[in-house]
């Protein structure tokens, strides 16, 4: 059992006069646990750490979990002037895709000639069949030989959409990182539906 001195240091002042058997037992258990932990800190591992020597001398090897070869995930990057040129002189080989939600387009408008394929609510849009795509969006899916240029509000969703398009087989993929905020701030043309 715990010593009388230990009991008096752990008991609140009001209970020092007459500790109850339950309190005395709780204090005794606490003290025995403290002694156990102090003794266990003197084992070989702790002595080794006290000498400040490394625990392992072999280097740690990193494990690779992917069997796929690394792929180039970079996209062609468009700035305001290059996208403005594309809007002024549209090409049938390039499709501008707004990856924001339809409600956002109704509030702000969109870049002229852009089609809306929302990445948040339809992340599978490039993986579904052409018929499903047309039923869902009301226009034909862009051909795989077309260049797709993605934008959103600030460039985050457009990057995700560009990566999804690449995974689905489109090779010519571009991004406008400045996206809608940059376009609107620099006075780009706005089309409203």
FIKOLZA-1660 file (N, C-alpha, C; in steps of 0.1 Angstrom, whole numbers, plus 5000, padded with zeros to 4 digits):
% residues 193
   i   px   py   pz ch aa at
   1 5008 4988 5000  A  X  N
   1 5000 5000 5000  A  X CA
   1 5009 5012 5000  A  X  C
   2 5002 5023 4997  A  X  N
   2 5009 5036 4996  A  X CA
   2 5013 5041 5010  A  X  C
   3 5024 5049 5010  A  X  N
   3 5028 5054 5023  A  X CA
   3 5019 5066 5027  A  X  C
   4 5020 5069 5040  A  X  N
   4 5012 5079 5046  A  X CA
   4 5015 5093 5040  A  X  C
   5 5028 5095 5037  A  X  N
   5 5033 5107 5031  A  X CA
   5 5027 5109 5017  A  X  C
   6 5027 5098 5009  A  X  N
   6 5021 5099 4995  A  X CA
   6 5007 5101 4996  A  X  C
   7 5000 5095 5005  A  X  N
   7 4986 5098 5007  A  X CA
   7 4983 5112 5009  A  X  C
   8 4990 5118 5018  A  X  N
   8 4988 5132 5021  A  X CA
   8 4991 5142 5010  A  X  C
   9 5001 5139 5002  A  X  N
   9 5004 5148 4991  A  X CA
   9 4994 5147 4979  A  X  C
  10 4987 5136 4978  A  X  N
  10 4978 5134 4967  A  X CA
  10 4963 5138 4971  A  X  C
  11 4961 5138 4984  A  X  N
  11 4947 5141 4988  A  X CA
  11 4945 5156 4988  A  X  C
  12 4933 5160 4985  A  X  N
  12 4930 5174 4987  A  X CA
  12 4930 5178 5001  A  X  C
  13 4932 5190 5004  A  X  N
  13 4934 5195 5018  A  X CA
  13 4922 5191 5027  A  X  C
  14 4910 5192 5022  A  X  N
  14 4898 5189 5029  A  X CA
  14 4897 5174 5033  A  X  C
  15 4903 5165 5025  A  X  N
  15 4902 5151 5028  A  X CA
  15 4914 5145 5035  A  X  C
  16 4924 5153 5039  A  X  N
  16 4936 5147 5045  A  X CA
  16 4933 5142 5059  A  X  C
  17 4923 5147 5066  A  X  N
  17 4920 5142 5079  A  X CA
  17 4917 5127 5080  A  X  C
  18 4907 5123 5072  A  X  N
  18 4903 5110 5072  A  X CA
  18 4900 5105 5058  A  X  C
  19 4910 5099 5051  A  X  N
  19 4907 5094 5037  A  X CA
  19 4898 5081 5038  A  X  C
  20 4889 5081 5029  A  X  N
  20 4880 5070 5028  A  X CA
  20 4887 5058 5022  A  X  C
  21 4882 5046 5024  A  X  N
  21 4889 5034 5019  A  X CA
  21 4890 5035 5003  A  X  C
  22 4880 5040 4997  A  X  N
  22 4879 5041 4982  A  X CA
  22 4890 5051 4977  A  X  C
  23 4891 5062 4984  A  X  N
  23 4901 5072 4980  A  X CA
  23 4915 5066 4982  A  X  C
  24 4917 5060 4994  A  X  N
  24 4930 5054 4997  A  X CA
  24 4934 5044 4987  A  X  C
  25 4925 5035 4982  A  X  N
  25 4928 5025 4972  A  X CA
  25 4931 5032 4959  A  X  C
  26 4924 5042 4955  A  X  N
  26 4926 5049 4942  A  X CA
  26 4940 5055 4942  A  X  C
  27 4944 5061 4954  A  X  N
  27 4958 5067 4954  A  X CA
  27 4968 5056 4954  A  X  C
  28 4966 5045 4960  A  X  N
  28 4975 5034 4960  A  X CA
  28 4977 5028 4946  A  X  C
  29 4967 5027 4938  A  X  N
  29 4967 5022 4924  A  X CA
  29 4975 5032 4916  A  X  C
  30 4972 5045 4918  A  X  N
  30 4979 5055 4910  A  X CA
  30 4994 5055 4913  A  X  C
  31 4998 5054 4926  A  X  N
  31 5012 5053 4929  A  X CA
  31 5019 5041 4924  A  X  C
  32 5012 5030 4924  A  X  N
  32 5018 5018 4919  A  X CA
  32 5020 5019 4903  A  X  C
  33 5011 5025 4897  A  X  N
  33 5012 5027 4882  A  X CA
  33 5024 5036 4879  A  X  C
  34 5025 5047 4888  A  X  N
  34 5036 5056 4886  A  X CA
  34 5050 5049 4887  A  X  C
  35 5051 5040 4898  A  X  N
  35 5063 5033 4900  A  X CA
  35 5066 5023 4888  A  X  C
  36 5056 5017 4883  A  X  N
  36 5057 5008 4872  A  X CA
  36 5063 5015 4860  A  X  C
  37 5057 5027 4857  A  X  N
  37 5061 5034 4845  A  X CA
  37 5075 5040 4847  A  X  C
  38 5079 5044 4859  A  X  N
  38 5093 5048 4861  A  X CA
  38 5103 5037 4859  A  X  C
  39 5099 5025 4863  A  X  N
  39 5108 5013 4861  A  X CA
  39 5109 5010 4847  A  X  C
  40 5098 5010 4840  A  X  N
  40 5098 5006 4826  A  X CA
  40 5106 5016 4817  A  X  C
  41 5108 5028 4822  A  X  N
  41 5116 5038 4814  A  X CA
  41 5131 5035 4815  A  X  C
  42 5134 5025 4822  A  X  N
  42 5148 5022 4824  A  X CA
  42 5152 5010 4815  A  X  C
  43 5144 5006 4806  A  X  N
  43 5147 4994 4798  A  X CA
  43 5158 4997 4787  A  X  C
  44 5161 4988 4779  A  X  N
  44 5172 4989 4769  A  X CA
  44 5170 5000 4759  A  X  C
  45 5157 5002 4755  A  X  N
  45 5155 5012 4745  A  X CA
  45 5157 5026 4751  A  X  C
  46 5153 5028 4763  A  X  N
  46 5155 5042 4769  A  X CA
  46 5170 5044 4772  A  X  C
  47 5177 5034 4776  A  X  N
  47 5191 5035 4778  A  X CA
  47 5198 5039 4765  A  X  C
  48 5194 5033 4754  A  X  N
  48 5199 5036 4741  A  X CA
  48 5196 5050 4737  A  X  C
  49 5184 5055 4740  A  X  N
  49 5181 5069 4737  A  X CA
  49 5189 5079 4745  A  X  C
  50 5191 5075 4758  A  X  N
  50 5199 5084 4767  A  X CA
  50 5213 5085 4762  A  X  C
  51 5219 5075 4755  A  X  N
  51 5232 5076 4749  A  X CA
  51 5232 5084 4736  A  X  C
  52 5220 5087 4731  A  X  N
  52 5218 5095 4718  A  X CA
  52 5224 5088 4706  A  X  C
  53 5222 5075 4705  A  X  N
  53 5226 5067 4694  A  X CA
  53 5214 5064 4686  A  X  C
  54 5215 5063 4673  A  X  N
  54 5203 5059 4665  A  X CA
  54 5198 5045 4668  A  X  C
  55 5185 5043 4668  A  X  N
  55 5179 5031 4671  A  X CA
  55 5182 5021 4660  A  X  C
  56 5181 5025 4647  A  X  N
  56 5183 5016 4636  A  X CA
  56 5194 5022 4627  A  X  C
  57 5203 5014 4622  A  X  N
  57 5214 5019 4614  A  X CA
  57 5211 5017 4599  A  X  C
  58 5200 5009 4596  A  X  N
  58 5197 5007 4582  A  X CA
  58 5188 5018 4577  A  X  C
  59 5190 5023 4565  A  X  N
  59 5181 5034 4560  A  X CA
  59 5167 5029 4557  A  X  C
  60 5157 5037 4558  A  X  N
  60 5143 5034 4556  A  X CA
  60 5141 5035 4541  A  X  C
  61 5134 5025 4536  A  X  N
  61 5131 5024 4522  A  X CA
  61 5117 5028 4520  A  X  C
  62 5114 5037 4510  A  X  N
  62 5101 5041 4506  A  X CA
  62 5095 5030 4497  A  X  C
  63 5082 5027 4499  A  X  N
  63 5076 5017 4491  A  X CA
  63 5067 5024 4480  A  X  C
  64 5067 5020 4468  A  X  N
  64 5059 5025 4458  A  X CA
  64 5046 5016 4457  A  X  C
  65 5035 5022 4457  A  X  N
  65 5022 5015 4457  A  X CA
  65 5016 5014 4443  A  X  C
  66 5021 5021 4433  A  X  N
  66 5015 5022 4420  A  X CA
  66 5023 5014 4410  A  X  C
  67 5017 5005 4403  A  X  N
  67 5024 4997 4393  A  X CA
  67 5023 5004 4379  A  X  C
  68 5016 5015 4379  A  X  N
  68 5014 5022 4366  A  X CA
  68 5027 5031 4364  A  X  C
  69 5031 5032 4351  A  X  N
  69 5042 5041 4349  A  X CA
  69 5038 5056 4350  A  X  C
  70 5047 5065 4354  A  X  N
  70 5043 5078 4356  A  X CA
  70 5038 5084 4342  A  X  C
  71 5027 5092 4343  A  X  N
  71 5021 5098 4331  A  X CA
  71 5023 5113 4331  A  X  C
  72 5024 5119 4320  A  X  N
  72 5025 5133 4319  A  X CA
  72 5011 5139 4321  A  X  C
  73 5009 5146 4332  A  X  N
  73 4996 5152 4335  A  X CA
  73 4995 5167 4332  A  X  C
  74 5005 5172 4325  A  X  N
  74 5005 5186 4322  A  X CA
  74 4996 5189 4311  A  X  C
  75 4989 5201 4312  A  X  N
  75 4980 5205 4301  A  X CA
  75 4986 5218 4295  A  X  C
  76 4981 5221 4283  A  X  N
  76 4985 5233 4277  A  X CA
  76 4979 5244 4285  A  X  C
  77 4986 5255 4288  A  X  N
  77 4981 5265 4297  A  X CA
  77 4978 5278 4288  A  X  C
  78 4966 5283 4290  A  X  N
  78 4961 5294 4283  A  X CA
  78 4961 5306 4292  A  X  C
  79 4965 5318 4287  A  X  N
  79 4964 5330 4295  A  X CA
  79 4952 5338 4289  A  X  C
  80 4950 5350 4294  A  X  N
  80 4938 5358 4290  A  X CA
  80 4939 5361 4275  A  X  C
  81 4951 5366 4270  A  X  N
  81 4952 5370 4256  A  X CA
  81 4950 5358 4247  A  X  C
  82 4956 5346 4250  A  X  N
  82 4955 5335 4241  A  X CA
  82 4940 5330 4240  A  X  C
  83 4933 5330 4252  A  X  N
  83 4919 5326 4252  A  X CA
  83 4910 5336 4245  A  X  C
  84 4914 5349 4246  A  X  N
  84 4906 5360 4239  A  X CA
  84 4908 5358 4224  A  X  C
  85 4920 5355 4220  A  X  N
  85 4922 5352 4206  A  X CA
  85 4914 5340 4201  A  X  C
  86 4913 5330 4209  A  X  N
  86 4905 5318 4206  A  X CA
  86 4890 5321 4205  A  X  C
  87 4885 5330 4214  A  X  N
  87 4871 5334 4214  A  X CA
  87 4869 5343 4201  A  X  C
  88 4878 5352 4198  A  X  N
  88 4876 5361 4186  A  X CA
  88 4876 5353 4173  A  X  C
  89 4884 5343 4172  A  X  N
  89 4886 5334 4160  A  X CA
  89 4883 5320 4164  A  X  C
  90 4870 5316 4166  A  X  N
  90 4867 5302 4170  A  X CA
  90 4872 5292 4159  A  X  C
  91 4876 5280 4164  A  X  N
  91 4881 5270 4156  A  X CA
  91 4872 5257 4159  A  X  C
  92 4868 5250 4148  A  X  N
  92 4861 5238 4151  A  X CA
  92 4869 5227 4158  A  X  C
  93 4882 5229 4158  A  X  N
  93 4891 5219 4164  A  X CA
  93 4893 5221 4179  A  X  C
  94 4888 5232 4184  A  X  N
  94 4889 5236 4198  A  X CA
  94 4876 5238 4205  A  X  C
  95 4873 5232 4216  A  X  N
  95 4861 5234 4224  A  X CA
  95 4865 5240 4237  A  X  C
  96 4858 5251 4241  A  X  N
  96 4860 5257 4254  A  X CA
  96 4849 5252 4263  A  X  C
  97 4853 5247 4275  A  X  N
  97 4844 5240 4284  A  X CA
  97 4844 5248 4297  A  X  C
  98 4832 5252 4301  A  X  N
  98 4830 5258 4314  A  X CA
  98 4827 5247 4324  A  X  C
  99 4835 5245 4334  A  X  N
  99 4832 5233 4343  A  X CA
  99 4825 5238 4356  A  X  C
 100 4819 5250 4356  A  X  N
 100 4811 5254 4368  A  X CA
 100 4797 5248 4367  A  X  C
 101 4790 5250 4378  A  X  N
 101 4776 5245 4379  A  X CA
 101 4767 5255 4371  A  X  C
 102 4756 5250 4365  A  X  N
 102 4747 5258 4357  A  X CA
 102 4742 5270 4365  A  X  C
 103 4739 5269 4378  A  X  N
 103 4735 5281 4386  A  X CA
 103 4745 5292 4386  A  X  C
 104 4758 5289 4386  A  X  N
 104 4768 5299 4385  A  X CA
 104 4768 5306 4372  A  X  C
 105 4766 5299 4361  A  X  N
 105 4765 5305 4348  A  X CA
 105 4754 5314 4346  A  X  C
 106 4742 5311 4352  A  X  N
 106 4731 5320 4352  A  X CA
 106 4733 5333 4359  A  X  C
 107 4741 5332 4370  A  X  N
 107 4744 5344 4377  A  X CA
 107 4754 5353 4371  A  X  C
 108 4764 5347 4365  A  X  N
 108 4776 5355 4360  A  X CA
 108 4777 5356 4345  A  X  C
 109 4771 5346 4338  A  X  N
 109 4774 5345 4323  A  X CA
 109 4786 5336 4321  A  X  C
 110 4790 5335 4309  A  X  N
 110 4801 5326 4305  A  X CA
 110 4809 5332 4294  A  X  C
 111 4821 5326 4291  A  X  N
 111 4829 5330 4280  A  X CA
 111 4822 5326 4267  A  X  C
 112 4822 5335 4257  A  X  N
 112 4815 5332 4245  A  X CA
 112 4820 5319 4239  A  X  C
 113 4811 5311 4233  A  X  N
 113 4813 5298 4226  A  X CA
 113 4816 5287 4235  A  X  C
 114 4816 5289 4249  A  X  N
 114 4819 5278 4258  A  X CA
 114 4806 5270 4260  A  X  C
 115 4809 5257 4262  A  X  N
 115 4798 5248 4266  A  X CA
 115 4800 5244 4281  A  X  C
 116 4789 5241 4287  A  X  N
 116 4789 5238 4301  A  X CA
 116 4789 5223 4304  A  X  C
 117 4799 5218 4310  A  X  N
 117 4800 5204 4315  A  X CA
 117 4805 5205 4330  A  X  C
 118 4795 5205 4339  A  X  N
 118 4799 5207 4353  A  X CA
 118 4806 5195 4359  A  X  C
 119 4818 5197 4364  A  X  N
 119 4826 5186 4369  A  X CA
 119 4822 5182 4383  A  X  C
 120 4816 5190 4391  A  X  N
 120 4812 5187 4404  A  X CA
 120 4800 5177 4404  A  X  C
 121 4790 5180 4397  A  X  N
 121 4778 5172 4397  A  X CA
 121 4778 5161 4386  A  X  C
 122 4787 5162 4376  A  X  N
 122 4789 5152 4366  A  X CA
 122 4803 5148 4363  A  X  C
 123 4810 5143 4373  A  X  N
 123 4824 5139 4371  A  X CA
 123 4826 5128 4361  A  X  C
 124 4816 5120 4358  A  X  N
 124 4817 5109 4349  A  X CA
 124 4814 5113 4335  A  X  C
 125 4812 5126 4332  A  X  N
 125 4807 5130 4319  A  X CA
 125 4816 5126 4307  A  X  C
 126 4829 5124 4309  A  X  N
 126 4838 5120 4298  A  X CA
 126 4839 5105 4297  A  X  C
 127 4833 5098 4307  A  X  N
 127 4834 5083 4307  A  X CA
 127 4821 5077 4302  A  X  C
 128 4810 5084 4301  A  X  N
 128 4798 5078 4296  A  X CA
 128 4797 5077 4281  A  X  C
 129 4788 5070 4276  A  X  N
 129 4787 5069 4261  A  X CA
 129 4782 5082 4255  A  X  C
 130 4784 5083 4242  A  X  N
 130 4781 5095 4235  A  X CA
 130 4765 5098 4236  A  X  C
 131 4758 5087 4235  A  X  N
 131 4743 5088 4236  A  X CA
 131 4739 5094 4250  A  X  C
 132 4745 5088 4261  A  X  N
 132 4742 5092 4274  A  X CA
 132 4746 5107 4276  A  X  C
 133 4757 5111 4270  A  X  N
 133 4762 5124 4271  A  X CA
 133 4752 5134 4265  A  X  C
 134 4748 5131 4253  A  X  N
 134 4739 5140 4246  A  X CA
 134 4725 5140 4253  A  X  C
 135 4721 5129 4259  A  X  N
 135 4708 5129 4267  A  X CA
 135 4710 5138 4279  A  X  C
 136 4721 5137 4286  A  X  N
 136 4723 5145 4298  A  X CA
 136 4725 5160 4296  A  X  C
 137 4733 5164 4285  A  X  N
 137 4737 5178 4283  A  X CA
 137 4729 5185 4272  A  X  C
 138 4723 5177 4263  A  X  N
 138 4716 5183 4252  A  X CA
 138 4725 5188 4240  A  X  C
 139 4737 5184 4240  A  X  N
 139 4746 5186 4228  A  X CA
 139 4755 5175 4227  A  X  C
 140 4761 5173 4215  A  X  N
 140 4770 5161 4213  A  X CA
 140 4783 5163 4221  A  X  C
 141 4789 5151 4225  A  X  N
 141 4801 5151 4233  A  X CA
 141 4812 5155 4223  A  X  C
 142 4822 5163 4228  A  X  N
 142 4833 5167 4219  A  X CA
 142 4841 5155 4214  A  X  C
 143 4845 5155 4202  A  X  N
 143 4853 5144 4196  A  X CA
 143 4867 5143 4203  A  X  C
 144 4872 5131 4204  A  X  N
 144 4885 5129 4211  A  X CA
 144 4897 5135 4204  A  X  C
 145 4895 5139 4191  A  X  N
 145 4906 5146 4184  A  X CA
 145 4905 5161 4185  A  X  C
 146 4895 5166 4192  A  X  N
 146 4894 5180 4195  A  X CA
 146 4902 5184 4207  A  X  C
 147 4907 5197 4207  A  X  N
 147 4914 5202 4219  A  X CA
 147 4903 5207 4228  A  X  C
 148 4904 5204 4240  A  X  N
 148 4894 5209 4251  A  X CA
 148 4902 5219 4259  A  X  C
 149 4896 5230 4261  A  X  N
 149 4901 5241 4270  A  X CA
 149 4892 5243 4281  A  X  C
 150 4896 5240 4294  A  X  N
 150 4887 5240 4305  A  X CA
 150 4890 5253 4313  A  X  C
 151 4879 5258 4319  A  X  N
 151 4880 5269 4328  A  X CA
 151 4868 5267 4338  A  X  C
 152 4869 5274 4350  A  X  N
 152 4859 5274 4360  A  X CA
 152 4858 5288 4366  A  X  C
 153 4857 5289 4379  A  X  N
 153 4857 5302 4386  A  X CA
 153 4871 5306 4389  A  X  C
 154 4879 5297 4395  A  X  N
 154 4892 5301 4399  A  X CA
 154 4903 5291 4395  A  X  C
 155 4900 5281 4387  A  X  N
 155 4910 5272 4382  A  X CA
 155 4911 5259 4389  A  X  C
 156 4904 5256 4399  A  X  N
 156 4906 5244 4407  A  X CA
 156 4897 5233 4400  A  X  C
 157 4885 5235 4398  A  X  N
 157 4876 5225 4391  A  X CA
 157 4880 5223 4377  A  X  C
 158 4885 5233 4370  A  X  N
 158 4890 5231 4356  A  X CA
 158 4902 5222 4355  A  X  C
 159 4910 5222 4365  A  X  N
 159 4922 5213 4366  A  X CA
 159 4917 5199 4367  A  X  C
 160 4907 5197 4376  A  X  N
 160 4901 5184 4379  A  X CA
 160 4895 5178 4366  A  X  C
 161 4887 5187 4359  A  X  N
 161 4880 5183 4347  A  X CA
 161 4890 5179 4336  A  X  C
 162 4901 5187 4335  A  X  N
 162 4911 5184 4325  A  X CA
 162 4918 5170 4328  A  X  C
 163 4920 5167 4340  A  X  N
 163 4926 5154 4344  A  X CA
 163 4916 5143 4341  A  X  C
 164 4903 5145 4343  A  X  N
 164 4893 5135 4340  A  X CA
 164 4893 5133 4325  A  X  C
 165 4893 5143 4317  A  X  N
 165 4893 5142 4303  A  X CA
 165 4905 5134 4298  A  X  C
 166 4916 5137 4303  A  X  N
 166 4928 5129 4299  A  X CA
 166 4927 5114 4303  A  X  C
 167 4922 5112 4315  A  X  N
 167 4920 5098 4319  A  X CA
 167 4910 5091 4309  A  X  C
 168 4900 5098 4304  A  X  N
 168 4890 5092 4295  A  X CA
 168 4895 5091 4281  A  X  C
 169 4907 5096 4278  A  X  N
 169 4912 5094 4264  A  X CA
 169 4915 5106 4256  A  X  C
 170 4911 5118 4261  A  X  N
 170 4914 5130 4253  A  X CA
 170 4929 5134 4255  A  X  C
 171 4936 5136 4244  A  X  N
 171 4950 5139 4245  A  X CA
 171 4953 5154 4245  A  X  C
 172 4945 5161 4237  A  X  N
 172 4947 5176 4236  A  X CA
 172 4939 5183 4246  A  X  C
 173 4945 5186 4257  A  X  N
 173 4937 5192 4268  A  X CA
 173 4944 5205 4273  A  X  C
 174 4937 5216 4274  A  X  N
 174 4942 5228 4279  A  X CA
 174 4935 5234 4291  A  X  C
 175 4941 5243 4298  A  X  N
 175 4935 5249 4310  A  X CA
 175 4937 5264 4309  A  X  C
 176 4927 5271 4314  A  X  N
 176 4928 5285 4316  A  X CA
 176 4928 5287 4331  A  X  C
 177 4940 5288 4338  A  X  N
 177 4941 5288 4352  A  X CA
 177 4935 5301 4359  A  X  C
 178 4935 5312 4351  A  X  N
 178 4929 5324 4357  A  X CA
 178 4914 5323 4357  A  X  C
 179 4909 5315 4349  A  X  N
 179 4894 5311 4348  A  X CA
 179 4885 5324 4348  A  X  C
 180 4873 5322 4353  A  X  N
 180 4863 5333 4352  A  X CA
 180 4867 5345 4359  A  X  C
 181 4873 5344 4370  A  X  N
 181 4877 5356 4378  A  X CA
 181 4887 5365 4370  A  X  C
 182 4896 5359 4364  A  X  N
 182 4906 5366 4355  A  X CA
 182 4899 5372 4343  A  X  C
 183 4891 5364 4336  A  X  N
 183 4884 5368 4324  A  X CA
 183 4875 5380 4327  A  X  C
 184 4868 5380 4337  A  X  N
 184 4858 5391 4341  A  X CA
 184 4866 5403 4345  A  X  C
 185 4877 5401 4353  A  X  N
 185 4885 5412 4358  A  X CA
 185 4892 5420 4347  A  X  C
 186 4896 5413 4336  A  X  N
 186 4903 5419 4325  A  X CA
 186 4894 5424 4314  A  X  C
 187 4881 5423 4316  A  X  N
 187 4871 5428 4307  A  X CA
 187 4868 5420 4295  A  X  C
 188 4869 5406 4296  A  X  N
 188 4866 5397 4286  A  X CA
 188 4851 5397 4282  A  X  C
 189 4848 5394 4270  A  X  N
 189 4834 5394 4266  A  X CA
 189 4826 5383 4274  A  X  C
 190 4814 5387 4277  A  X  N
 190 4805 5378 4285  A  X CA
 190 4793 5375 4277  A  X  C
 191 4790 5362 4277  A  X  N
 191 4778 5357 4270  A  X CA
 191 4768 5352 4281  A  X  C
 192 4755 5356 4279  A  X  N
 192 4745 5351 4289  A  X CA
 192 4735 5342 4282  A  X  C
 193 4731 5332 4288  A  X  N
 193 4721 5323 4282  A  X CA
 193 4707 5327 4285  A  X  C
% end
